[in-house]
Structure formats: structure tokens, C-alpha cells
């Protein structure tokens, strides 16, 4: 995992945090139909996480060019 995150300039700890956020978001999306506020919060959080991933990718590819 260290090699996989090192080339992105990320620490293993931040990669673990992102993984936990993705898992919690997925669980929230599965529970969303039963508990609407949880589903809305999970969808919002997951969308923000994906926006952050796209922004990080844009920065990474711009730096590599």
C-alpha cells in the first residue's frame, strides 16, 4: 500500500481515511431508502468525496505534465 500511495503523494493513513469514508458512504446509501436523512447525508458526502477525487486527479495530472 505504501508504494501505491507514494506515487500519488499520499500517506497510507490518508488512503485509509478515504477508504473508510467510501465504506461509510456506501453503507449510508444502502440504508437511505429506510432512513431518508441518512441517505441524503451519504449521497452528499459521497458526491463531495468524488469531487475531491476529481480535483486531486486534475492537480496530479497537471503537475505531471
N, C-alpha and C positions, 0 to 999 in steps of 0.2 A: 504494500500500500504506500510505503514511503516513496518508492520510485514513481508510482503512478501519480502521486500528488506533487512531487518535487518539480516535475517539468511544467506544471501549471502555476508554480509559485505558491502553492497552498500547503498548510501544515496538515498532518494527519488528523489533528484534533478538529480543525475546521471542516474537514471532509466528513468526519463522524457526525458533527453537528448538523451538517446539511442532510446526511442520511437519516438522522433521527427526525428532522423536520419533514422530510419526504414521507417517512413512515407514518408519522402522526397525521399529516395531511391526508394521506390515503385512507387511514382509519376513519378520520373525520368525514371524508367524502362517502365512505360506506355507511356511516351512521347518519348521514344527512337526511335521508328520507324519513327516518324515525324522529329525529330531533333537528328541526329546521335551523335554529340558531347555530348549532354545531356545524351543520352543512355549509351555511353561509360563511362562517368564520374559516372553515377548512378550505373552501373554494377561494376565498380572498387570499389566505396565506399561501396556498399553492400557486396562485397566479403571481403573487409577488415574488415567490421563490423562483419561478420560471423567468420572470422579468429580470431578476438579478442574474440568473444564469446566462441569459442572452446578452446582457450588458457586459458581464465578465468575458464572455466569448468575443464580443466586439473589441474590448480593450486588449485582450490577449492576441487576437489576430492582427490588430493594428500595431502592436508592439513588435510582433514578429516580422512585419513587412519592412 
